[in-house]
Amino acid sequence: MFKPKKEIQNEAEFVFIDDLVPQDHLLRKVDKYIDFSFIGEKVLPFYSQNNGRPSDPIQLFKMMFIGYFYGIRSERQLEREIQTMWPIDGS
């Protein structure tokens, strides 16, 4: 026979990504003191404005920076680490 469904309790918690990164984290200091905006200007000739998917070269550079800085060689590992290391949107 079929059993009746148990009540399901759903719960939501709002978390600000900025709160997950400690204030004294090294990458916060990097983001504070290094202005990465020059990268967009340097790579502009290599990006098509009307073809392909939009991308953010500054975020891509930051990813490579983290990989180099922390000695991460695997792109998959880099992706996992970035989700926890650099949730600061300092574009």
Backbone as CSV, one residue per row, in Angstrom:
resi,resn,N_x,N_y,N_z,CA_x,CA_y,CA_z,C_x,C_y,C_z
1,MET,0.831,-1.182,0.000,0.000,0.000,0.000,0.877,1.247,0.000
2,PHE,0.273,2.334,-0.405,0.980,3.604,-0.420,0.970,4.227,0.967
3,LYS,2.108,4.770,1.318,2.187,5.468,2.604,1.908,6.945,2.364
4,PRO,1.274,7.592,3.310,1.031,9.037,3.136,2.358,9.801,3.159
5,LYS,2.393,10.870,2.406,3.605,11.685,2.361,3.836,12.369,3.700
6,LYS,5.082,12.369,4.099,5.430,13.101,5.313,5.530,14.577,4.970
7,GLU,5.275,15.374,5.954,5.392,16.814,5.724,6.837,17.167,5.449
8,ILE,7.033,18.017,4.477,8.371,18.472,4.117,8.520,19.910,4.569
9,GLN,9.565,20.160,5.291,9.810,21.513,5.772,10.927,22.125,4.916
10,ASN,10.611,23.197,4.264,11.597,23.900,3.454,12.093,25.116,4.213
11,GLU,13.361,25.356,4.086,13.961,26.465,4.799,14.906,27.197,3.856
12,ALA,14.888,28.497,3.891,15.778,29.294,3.051,16.612,30.204,3.940
13,GLU,17.851,30.344,3.548,18.749,31.219,4.290,19.441,32.136,3.293
14,PHE,19.396,33.415,3.561,20.061,34.367,2.695,21.489,34.561,3.175
15,VAL,22.415,34.379,2.257,23.825,34.530,2.582,24.423,35.500,1.586
16,PHE,25.138,36.475,2.096,25.852,37.394,1.231,27.235,36.822,0.975
17,ILE,27.582,36.720,-0.280,28.874,36.130,-0.636,30.007,36.888,0.029
18,ASP,29.854,38.177,0.129,30.885,39.007,0.748,31.138,38.601,2.202
19,ASP,30.120,38.083,2.864,30.270,37.669,4.262,31.031,36.353,4.414
20,LEU,31.154,35.601,3.334,31.835,34.310,3.401,33.357,34.440,3.369
21,VAL,33.835,35.581,2.894,35.279,35.795,2.785,35.728,36.657,3.955
22,PRO,36.682,36.184,4.734,37.171,36.984,5.869,37.699,38.347,5.423
23,GLN,37.503,39.340,6.250,37.939,40.699,5.913,39.445,40.796,5.716
24,ASP,40.213,39.954,6.384,41.668,40.030,6.268,42.234,39.030,5.250
25,HIS,41.381,38.463,4.391,41.830,37.491,3.392,42.786,38.174,2.402
26,LEU,43.813,37.453,2.006,44.836,37.992,1.106,44.238,38.507,-0.202
27,LEU,43.278,37.798,-0.753,42.704,38.225,-2.025,41.860,39.487,-1.897
28,ARG,41.357,39.783,-0.728,40.680,41.075,-0.520,41.697,42.209,-0.652
29,LYS,42.890,41.977,-0.107,43.942,42.997,-0.202,44.379,43.178,-1.644
30,VAL,44.528,42.086,-2.374,44.887,42.165,-3.791,43.825,42.946,-4.544
31,ASP,42.567,42.619,-4.296,41.466,43.296,-4.985,41.409,44.783,-4.634
32,LYS,41.816,45.111,-3.427,41.780,46.503,-2.979,42.890,47.346,-3.615
33,TYR,44.074,46.758,-3.761,45.226,47.541,-4.183,45.603,47.412,-5.656
34,ILE,45.090,46.414,-6.337,45.414,46.254,-7.760,44.185,46.565,-8.589
35,ASP,44.342,47.508,-9.484,43.265,47.880,-10.398,43.437,47.065,-11.680
36,PHE,42.549,46.120,-11.895,42.657,45.230,-13.041,41.985,45.787,-14.292
37,SER,41.493,46.997,-14.253,40.741,47.544,-15.385,41.595,47.702,-16.648
38,PHE,42.909,47.780,-16.508,43.770,47.935,-17.677,43.706,46.699,-18.590
39,ILE,43.327,45.575,-18.049,43.289,44.340,-18.829,42.240,44.434,-19.935
40,GLY,41.086,44.983,-19.607,40.033,45.139,-20.603,40.491,45.950,-21.800
41,GLU,41.247,47.003,-21.548,41.768,47.846,-22.625,42.811,47.104,-23.460
42,LYS,43.654,46.312,-22.806,44.732,45.600,-23.501,44.203,44.513,-24.438
43,VAL,43.137,43.832,-24.040,42.639,42.705,-24.841,41.469,43.078,-25.748
44,LEU,41.026,44.305,-25.704,39.878,44.733,-26.511,40.011,44.390,-27.992
45,PRO,41.193,44.567,-28.611,41.301,44.229,-30.038,41.091,42.741,-30.343
46,PHE,41.196,41.888,-29.349,41.073,40.452,-29.567,39.654,39.930,-29.358
47,TYR,38.741,40.786,-28.968,37.365,40.391,-28.722,36.451,40.998,-29.773
48,SER,35.541,40.172,-30.287,34.567,40.632,-31.254,33.341,41.156,-30.510
49,GLN,32.876,42.315,-30.896,31.722,42.917,-30.235,30.395,42.325,-30.714
50,ASN,30.391,41.724,-31.927,29.127,41.254,-32.490,29.143,39.762,-32.820
51,ASN,30.100,39.022,-32.307,30.195,37.606,-32.641,30.587,36.804,-31.399
52,GLY,29.896,35.716,-31.177,30.242,34.860,-30.050,29.563,35.280,-28.762
53,ARG,29.888,34.545,-27.704,29.295,34.814,-26.401,30.077,35.914,-25.688
54,PRO,29.387,36.722,-24.911,30.103,37.754,-24.155,30.957,37.120,-23.057
55,SER,32.077,37.714,-22.775,32.940,37.216,-21.705,33.559,38.394,-20.982
56,ASP,34.119,38.129,-19.850,34.739,39.164,-19.038,36.222,38.843,-18.901
57,PRO,37.076,39.483,-19.707,38.506,39.168,-19.662,39.140,39.468,-18.308
58,ILE,38.581,40.389,-17.555,39.141,40.703,-16.239,38.930,39.519,-15.298
59,GLN,37.737,38.933,-15.323,37.486,37.769,-14.474,38.364,36.595,-14.901
60,LEU,38.543,36.416,-16.203,39.408,35.341,-16.692,40.846,35.549,-16.221
61,PHE,41.306,36.796,-16.253,42.664,37.083,-15.779,42.778,36.810,-14.281
62,LYS,41.768,37.193,-13.538,41.790,36.946,-12.096,41.858,35.447,-11.812
63,MET,41.155,34.666,-12.613,41.209,33.218,-12.442,42.633,32.709,-12.660
64,MET,43.267,33.173,-13.714,44.641,32.753,-13.990,45.589,33.235,-12.893
65,PHE,45.348,34.432,-12.396,46.149,34.999,-11.311,46.073,34.104,-10.071
66,ILE,44.871,33.677,-9.726,44.683,32.809,-8.561,45.389,31.476,-8.778
67,GLY,45.255,30.927,-9.981,45.914,29.667,-10.287,47.418,29.771,-10.120
68,TYR,47.991,30.849,-10.613,49.442,31.057,-10.483,49.817,31.322,-9.031
69,PHE,49.065,32.183,-8.384,49.359,32.616,-7.022,49.341,31.451,-6.036
70,TYR,48.390,30.535,-6.222,48.234,29.406,-5.308,48.791,28.091,-5.869
71,GLY,49.427,28.144,-7.029,50.035,26.948,-7.603,49.028,25.894,-8.023
72,ILE,47.883,26.323,-8.513,46.849,25.392,-8.955,47.059,25.138,-10.446
73,ARG,47.334,23.903,-10.806,47.625,23.574,-12.199,46.419,23.029,-12.952
74,SER,45.486,22.450,-12.256,44.310,21.849,-12.884,43.217,22.909,-13.051
75,GLU,42.658,22.986,-14.250,41.582,23.948,-14.488,40.332,23.591,-13.685
76,ARG,40.080,22.304,-13.531,38.924,21.886,-12.745,39.104,22.257,-11.278
77,GLN,40.295,22.028,-10.764,40.577,22.400,-9.379,40.504,23.913,-9.217
78,LEU,41.009,24.640,-10.207,40.958,26.099,-10.171,39.514,26.580,-10.100
79,GLU,38.651,25.967,-10.880,37.236,26.360,-10.854,36.631,26.128,-9.471
80,ARG,36.942,24.995,-8.859,36.412,24.715,-7.514,36.950,25.716,-6.493
81,GLU,38.237,26.011,-6.585,38.846,26.934,-5.622,38.305,28.350,-5.783
82,ILE,38.070,28.749,-7.005,37.590,30.114,-7.250,36.223,30.338,-6.622
83,GLN,35.409,29.321,-6.604,34.085,29.461,-6.010,34.170,29.801,-4.525
84,THR,35.265,29.444,-3.884,35.415,29.756,-2.467,36.397,30.873,-2.207
85,MET,37.353,31.097,-3.099,38.422,32.056,-2.841,38.110,33.482,-3.288
86,TRP,37.443,33.648,-4.387,37.295,34.992,-4.946,35.844,35.295,-5.266
87,PRO,34.951,35.227,-4.305,33.574,35.579,-4.593,33.344,37.083,-4.593
88,ILE,34.407,37.844,-4.496,34.295,39.297,-4.495,34.156,39.749,-5.937
89,ASP,33.139,40.520,-6.240,32.968,41.007,-7.600,33.699,42.325,-7.711
90,GLY,34.990,42.249,-7.952,35.804,43.456,-8.032,36.165,43.816,-9.451
91,SER,35.268,43.479,-10.386,35.560,43.745,-11.798,35.880,45.143,-11.963
